Amino acid sequence: MAVPGDPLSAGAAGARFFCTAGRGLEPFLMREVRARLAATQIEYISGKVFFTTSSDLNMLKKLKSAERLFLLIKKQFPLTVSSRCKGKIFNEIQRLVNDDPESWLNAITIWKNLLQLDAEKEEVSQRDANPLKRKTEENGTIVAKILKAEQIHEIQENRECLLEKQIEKETLEQGDFITEREKFQAQSQNNVAKAIDAHDQNALTFRVSCRCSGAVAQTCTAQEIGRIIGIALMKQFGWKADLRTPNVEIFIHLNDVYSVVGIPVLRVPLASRAYIKTAGLRSTIAWAMASLAEIKAGEFVLDPMCGLGTILLEAAKEWPDVYYVGADVSDSQLQGASDNLKAAGLKDKIELLKFSVIELPLPSESVNTIISDIPFGKKFKLGKDIKSILQEMERVLHIGGTIVLLLSEDHDRCLKGCEDRSIPLTSKGSHTEKNPGLEKCLTPKENAGPSESVSPSSEASNQECFDRMPPFGSLVPVECYKVSLGKTGAFIYKYKKSHSCAR
């Protein structure tokens, strides 16, 4: 039997997934999977959100705050690492496969079902859309696929032959690390192989992608770990290694906090939006900012420093029945934004105008929501202007309206110098639940109800971020999140306008 709460199970309970997320975006993803997928058992550790859902692949593809989507095979505490005995950690790595082969078979079954159901829906959709075209091209497509498959098979045979010889040699070299327990499990290999063959007569091909850090990385390289897992999979299930065009990829992440194994569900990351022609602000950050603004139908939403229009584009895709206006002083940025809107089919949803953020040609209190990425970096010297920018945004915002801003650390420091911080703070921050501890996140109880586990460091970071967030005139701080933009950090600030401001 599978370990309770850890491996995947199909049926009413749903399957267990996890998504990777940019640092600081985990709370947004937790809210999104709950709302969009009716997910349960929602937990996170830094950079990853785990959840259970019965949603199909079409719904999973709609996640906007996630980087990549994985089907979960295993989630457990970190491996025991001993620098004096490398063989011990090799044994532990092999046990990720050998201790619970059923969880791997369950994961493969669910993965195949997800892809097959999605392919069937796509085929029906295409057939309904182009019935005549499909009839004329069907035979040609089948012949082309057969020829392509034969060519690929011929290329793979040579590569696989060499790779199998290498792995067989390494298997013999690592024979000293096979425990008595593993020998017993090897005897049941034929039964496991029969289970795979019963599901699919063609043996799976696979490759292993590994990320490791901390003590594990100091003891073993990612290549060594991937090779050990690969050997274990070949011995246990009879799968074939294929580093170039595998049927399935196995993802492993090992560090000092946890060990996670999963299957990437999609080849293209969720964060790579097909409808964005020229990338600007990270799409996941833009969507998170828009979701924080609580946009409602019929409202007037403004981005007075829109750049390439990513924020408005993400907002209009999700909340279409809104009047959107983007503004910028740069002709090249506005042209890029126009190209993006055209590529996304949103030219009629978003109006682009050229004007300065400190001289908005709008009546006071005429805008419901403002969402903006305040530019920063060597090209932008806005530190001294941050007060003027916020004052103008404050002027055009409705009482009760919302401002969501992405600010650099320099902007944050400048803003703190603008106003006195002596104001009682009531947090509506990202987490209201008490932290049940990392242990609960890594080993969820069987039959447990919906849960939200948070890591202490993330919870503390967001609370600290909010506590240091200053008010500004009639703008009252509501929420704050520290997020990662790659090599640099930034803050997402959310304000509400509490009263009229005199200017």
PEVENNOR-V290573 format. One record per pair of residues at least 6 apart in sequence whose ideal C-beta (glycine too) atoms are under 6 Angstrom apart, sorted by the first residue. I is the first residue (numbers start at 0). J is the second residue. D is the distance in whole Angstrom. If there is no record, write none. Layout:
BEGIN
i: <I I>
j: <J J>
d: <D D>
END
This chain:
BEGIN
i: <1 1 3 4 4 6 6 7 7 7 7 7 9 13 13 13 14 15 15 16 16 16 17 17 17 17 18 18 18 19 19 19 20 20 20 20 21 21 22 23 23 23 23 24 24 24 25 25 26 27 27 28 28 28 29 29 31 32 32 36 36 36 38 38 39 39 40 40 40 41 41 42 42 42 44 44 45 56 56 59 62 63 64 64 64 65 66 66 67 68 68 68 69 69 70 70 70 70 70 71 72 72 72 72 73 74 75 76 77 77 78 78 78 80 80 80 80 81 82 86 88 89 89 90 90 92 92 93 95 96 96 96 97 97 100 100 104 106 110 126 159 162 166 170 191 192 195 202 202 202 203 203 203 204 204 204 204 205 205 205 205 206 206 206 207 207 207 207 208 208 209 209 209 209 210 211 211 212 213 213 214 215 229 232 248 250 250 251 252 257 270 270 272 274 275 276 276 276 277 277 277 279 279 279 280 280 285 285 285 286 288 288 288 288 289 289 291 291 292 292 292 292 294 294 296 298 298 298 299 299 299 300 300 300 301 301 301 302 302 302 302 302 303 303 303 304 304 305 305 305 306 307 307 307 308 308 308 310 311 311 311 312 312 315 315 315 315 323 324 325 325 326 326 327 328 333 336 337 340 340 354 356 357 357 359 359 361 363 364 365 366 366 367 367 368 369 369 370 371 372 373 373 373 375 382 382 385 385 385 386 389 392 393 393 393 394 396 398 400 401 402 403 404 405 405 406 406 407 411 414 415 418 418 418 420 422 426 427 427 428 428 428 428 429 430 430 432 434 434 434 435 439 440 460 461 464 464 465 468 468 470 472 473 473 473 473 474 474 475 475 477 477 478 479 480 481 482 482>
j: <101 102 445 443 445 102 105 14 15 105 106 109 109 51 52 53 109 51 71 50 70 71 47 49 69 71 48 65 68 47 66 67 28 48 65 66 283 483 483 480 481 482 483 64 283 287 43 48 429 64 287 48 64 65 41 48 64 38 50 52 54 58 50 52 51 449 51 443 450 50 451 49 440 452 440 454 454 113 117 68 269 286 283 286 287 269 268 270 268 264 265 269 261 263 106 110 261 262 264 261 102 106 260 261 260 259 258 441 255 258 88 91 258 88 214 215 218 87 218 176 218 176 227 176 178 224 227 231 260 231 232 235 181 184 191 235 194 262 262 133 239 240 230 230 236 237 236 237 238 239 238 246 247 239 241 245 246 238 245 247 249 242 245 248 225 228 229 249 248 250 221 224 225 251 252 221 253 254 254 255 255 253 240 238 263 261 263 260 259 441 282 283 282 343 339 338 339 342 307 335 339 306 307 309 309 372 309 310 313 313 310 370 403 491 313 314 403 493 368 370 401 403 318 321 320 321 367 368 322 366 367 321 323 368 324 366 369 310 311 325 370 371 326 356 371 356 371 325 327 336 332 335 336 339 325 336 339 370 323 325 349 339 343 323 345 348 349 349 350 349 351 352 354 333 355 351 351 351 346 349 360 388 387 391 391 395 395 394 397 395 395 396 397 400 401 392 402 403 404 405 404 406 410 407 409 413 410 413 414 417 471 402 472 474 500 502 496 496 496 495 494 493 492 489 491 490 492 489 490 469 469 469 470 471 469 470 465 477 478 461 462 465 478 461 453 458 451 453 455 458 452 452 452 481 480 479 481 479 476 479 476 500 496 497 498 500 494 496 495 497 493 495 493 492 491 490 489 491>
d: <5 5 3 4 5 3 6 5 5 5 5 5 6 5 5 4 5 5 4 6 6 6 5 5 5 5 5 4 5 6 4 5 5 6 6 6 6 5 4 5 5 3 6 5 6 6 5 6 4 4 4 5 4 6 5 6 5 4 5 4 4 6 4 4 5 4 5 6 6 5 5 5 4 4 6 5 6 5 4 6 5 4 5 6 5 5 6 5 5 5 6 6 4 6 6 5 6 4 6 5 6 5 4 6 4 5 5 6 6 6 6 5 6 6 4 6 5 5 6 5 6 5 6 5 6 6 5 5 6 4 6 6 5 5 5 6 6 6 5 5 6 5 6 5 6 5 6 6 6 6 5 5 6 5 4 5 5 5 5 5 6 5 4 6 4 5 5 5 6 5 4 5 4 5 5 5 4 5 5 4 6 5 5 5 5 5 6 5 5 6 6 5 5 4 6 5 5 4 6 5 6 5 3 4 4 5 4 4 4 4 6 5 5 6 5 4 5 5 5 5 5 5 4 6 4 5 4 6 5 5 5 5 5 5 5 5 5 5 5 5 6 5 5 4 6 5 5 3 5 6 5 4 5 6 5 3 5 5 5 5 5 6 6 6 5 5 6 4 5 6 5 5 5 5 5 5 6 6 5 5 6 5 5 5 6 5 5 5 5 6 5 5 6 5 5 5 5 5 6 4 6 6 6 4 6 5 5 5 6 5 5 6 5 6 5 5 5 6 5 6 4 5 5 6 6 5 6 6 5 6 5 5 6 5 5 5 5 6 6 5 6 5 6 5 5 5 5 6 6 6 5 5 4 6 6 4 5 4 4 4 6 5 5 5 5 5 4 6 5 5 5 5 4 6 5 6 6 6>
END
